[in-house]
Amino acid sequence: MKATRILGVLVAAILLTTFTLSAARVGEPAPGFTGTDTKGKAHALADYKGRFVVLEWHNRDCPFVKKHYGSGNMQALQKEWTEKGVVWLTIISSAPGQQGHQTADAANAFFAGQKWAGSAIILDPQGKIGHLYEAKTTPHMYVIDPNGRLVYNGAIDDKPTSDVADVPTAKNFVGAALTEAMAGKPVTTPTSRPYGCSVKYATSSE
């Protein structure tokens, strides 16, 4: 019985270590993943080694997401940085039946109407990528450098409201992180507290 308990403790420790190593930590390698976009194409993070990558968690019905899309702020960021060679992946981790869930066709139509300017829209209805990165809110933003290292994790900016009027005076953490990292400088604000609606995972009770 004692040996069984010891074995159980060892297994739990191994599982905890594995989870800790796979979680997204600034300054460490970003967790690898493969996801399928709304056009049926697979995207692996490893495919983009040598390029900067932005991950953007999205929920079309979240007021905080509406703030950044309704103002055109998110699309302007996407356009600015994809034109500079950045890969911008918009990820939807809302589970079926949860707020923000979209089929591929619905997402394509929605983002076309929004004049979305990213690289791909990844559908993650089982929340595998979201849980891997511990994405908490929509939006929740991550920046990965060309070496595959996570250099930013947090909010899009320093104005944690759903008020569109706050966008012009906000400090954009994502743009700042990309500007500094591309210049070979340390990111001044590598982490911040993400704000927005909680990601509507399958296990969510909300």
Legacy VTK file of the C-alpha trace (Angstrom):
# vtk DataFile Version 3.0
C-alpha trace
ASCII
DATASET POLYDATA
POINTS 206 float
0.000 0.000 0.000
2.860 2.330 0.912
4.602 1.568 -2.385
1.390 2.378 -4.262
1.143 5.762 -2.548
4.770 6.548 -3.350
4.220 5.603 -6.987
1.161 7.865 -7.092
3.160 10.795 -5.749
5.907 10.224 -8.307
3.409 10.094 -11.187
1.735 13.281 -9.980
5.120 15.022 -9.763
6.006 13.959 -13.300
2.671 15.204 -14.642
3.058 18.526 -12.823
6.566 18.961 -14.205
5.371 18.165 -17.718
2.564 20.736 -17.458
4.916 23.363 -16.076
7.400 22.818 -18.873
4.699 23.072 -21.533
3.078 26.238 -20.198
3.768 29.587 -21.858
6.463 31.455 -19.913
8.088 34.671 -21.099
11.769 34.162 -21.808
11.293 30.456 -22.522
10.449 28.536 -25.712
6.804 29.009 -26.660
4.819 25.746 -26.504
4.588 24.080 -29.871
1.165 23.451 -31.387
-0.650 22.622 -34.586
-4.073 24.061 -35.365
-6.411 24.092 -38.337
-7.601 27.368 -39.793
-11.006 28.307 -41.172
-9.933 27.262 -44.666
-8.880 23.788 -43.560
-5.144 24.448 -43.577
-2.938 23.186 -40.742
-0.581 25.636 -39.052
2.268 24.472 -36.814
4.181 27.000 -34.748
7.370 25.265 -35.880
6.542 26.274 -39.465
7.188 29.902 -38.549
10.586 29.605 -36.931
12.650 32.572 -38.104
9.655 34.922 -37.997
7.839 36.855 -35.322
4.447 35.397 -34.422
1.515 37.066 -32.660
-1.243 34.975 -31.072
-4.557 36.781 -30.511
-7.390 35.085 -28.588
-10.771 36.108 -29.982
-14.480 36.052 -29.062
-16.643 38.034 -31.476
-19.347 38.611 -28.819
-17.053 39.943 -26.092
-17.433 43.717 -25.476
-13.667 44.082 -25.050
-13.039 42.428 -28.408
-15.735 44.607 -29.960
-13.881 47.646 -28.595
-10.728 46.793 -30.528
-12.446 45.570 -33.695
-15.177 48.206 -33.740
-12.573 50.962 -33.490
-10.388 49.308 -36.132
-7.539 49.126 -33.626
-6.959 45.382 -33.927
-7.122 45.417 -37.718
-4.669 48.334 -37.871
-2.217 46.386 -35.721
-2.645 43.290 -37.860
-2.059 45.232 -41.059
0.950 47.154 -39.712
2.788 44.089 -38.473
1.894 41.523 -41.125
3.232 43.997 -43.682
6.509 43.800 -41.741
6.564 40.011 -42.022
4.914 39.096 -38.725
2.670 36.021 -38.686
-0.596 36.934 -36.936
-2.755 34.022 -35.785
-6.226 34.807 -34.454
-7.397 31.909 -32.268
-10.988 31.051 -31.307
-11.108 28.699 -28.300
-14.834 29.097 -27.543
-16.402 25.651 -27.246
-19.587 24.641 -29.106
-22.584 26.137 -27.340
-20.426 28.783 -25.657
-20.279 32.506 -26.387
-18.069 33.302 -29.355
-18.026 29.829 -30.894
-17.990 29.955 -34.687
-17.933 27.479 -37.527
-15.350 27.966 -40.244
-17.872 29.466 -42.672
-19.332 31.814 -40.072
-15.885 32.959 -39.005
-14.779 33.610 -42.578
-17.873 35.722 -43.236
-17.534 37.598 -39.951
-13.854 38.458 -40.335
-14.309 39.487 -43.966
-16.873 42.005 -42.758
-14.460 43.217 -40.104
-11.687 43.750 -42.676
-9.488 41.442 -40.636
-5.842 41.660 -41.722
-4.148 38.759 -39.946
-2.476 35.649 -41.358
-4.878 32.877 -40.315
-7.889 32.236 -38.085
-7.317 29.101 -36.024
-10.313 27.168 -34.686
-9.618 25.621 -31.270
-13.060 24.425 -30.062
-11.567 21.846 -27.699
-9.379 24.514 -26.136
-6.153 22.571 -26.616
-4.082 25.555 -27.738
-5.816 27.869 -25.301
-5.082 25.630 -22.318
-1.522 25.073 -23.522
-0.915 28.818 -23.416
-3.166 29.368 -20.401
-5.097 31.980 -22.384
-7.450 33.643 -19.923
-9.281 36.429 -21.732
-10.407 37.747 -25.071
-8.312 39.358 -26.184
-5.199 37.727 -24.676
-2.045 38.469 -26.654
1.297 36.682 -27.068
4.400 37.607 -29.044
6.932 34.943 -30.072
10.335 35.861 -31.499
12.077 34.238 -34.505
13.913 31.825 -32.181
10.597 30.523 -30.911
10.940 32.278 -27.557
7.964 33.950 -25.911
8.740 37.649 -25.413
5.314 39.012 -24.470
2.255 37.639 -22.655
-0.696 39.765 -21.571
-3.129 42.500 -22.485
-3.273 44.337 -25.773
-2.820 47.669 -23.981
-2.930 49.496 -20.643
-6.604 50.555 -20.770
-8.593 47.598 -19.335
-12.026 48.856 -20.364
-14.554 48.183 -23.108
-14.746 51.911 -23.918
-13.733 52.689 -27.505
-12.800 56.228 -26.409
-9.816 54.788 -24.509
-8.110 53.378 -27.608
-6.366 56.583 -28.843
-4.670 57.269 -25.485
-3.732 53.672 -24.670
-0.180 52.331 -24.643
-0.226 49.324 -26.947
1.885 46.600 -25.358
1.868 44.359 -28.445
3.153 47.035 -30.801
5.757 48.116 -28.256
6.965 44.536 -27.739
7.323 43.945 -31.481
9.089 47.268 -32.038
11.639 46.610 -29.285
12.185 42.933 -30.085
12.661 43.630 -33.786
15.291 46.224 -32.879
17.135 43.635 -30.794
16.202 45.337 -27.541
14.719 43.763 -24.390
10.957 44.145 -24.182
10.266 46.825 -21.563
6.904 45.327 -20.581
7.170 41.565 -21.209
4.079 40.692 -19.166
0.866 42.411 -18.183
-2.462 41.346 -16.772
-4.768 40.368 -19.645
-8.232 41.876 -19.584
-11.500 41.058 -21.287
-14.074 38.265 -21.200
-12.979 34.888 -19.893
-12.148 32.395 -22.637
-15.234 30.187 -23.004
-13.661 26.758 -22.761
-15.687 23.540 -22.835
-15.320 23.170 -19.077
-16.477 26.736 -18.373
-19.622 27.105 -16.290
-20.192 30.625 -17.561
LINES 1 207
206 0 1 2 3 4 5 6 7 8 9 10 11 12 13 14 15 16 17 18 19 20 21 22 23 24 25 26 27 28 29 30 31 32 33 34 35 36 37 38 39 40 41 42 43 44 45 46 47 48 49 50 51 52 53 54 55 56 57 58 59 60 61 62 63 64 65 66 67 68 69 70 71 72 73 74 75 76 77 78 79 80 81 82 83 84 85 86 87 88 89 90 91 92 93 94 95 96 97 98 99 100 101 102 103 104 105 106 107 108 109 110 111 112 113 114 115 116 117 118 119 120 121 122 123 124 125 126 127 128 129 130 131 132 133 134 135 136 137 138 139 140 141 142 143 144 145 146 147 148 149 150 151 152 153 154 155 156 157 158 159 160 161 162 163 164 165 166 167 168 169 170 171 172 173 174 175 176 177 178 179 180 181 182 183 184 185 186 187 188 189 190 191 192 193 194 195 196 197 198 199 200 201 202 203 204 205
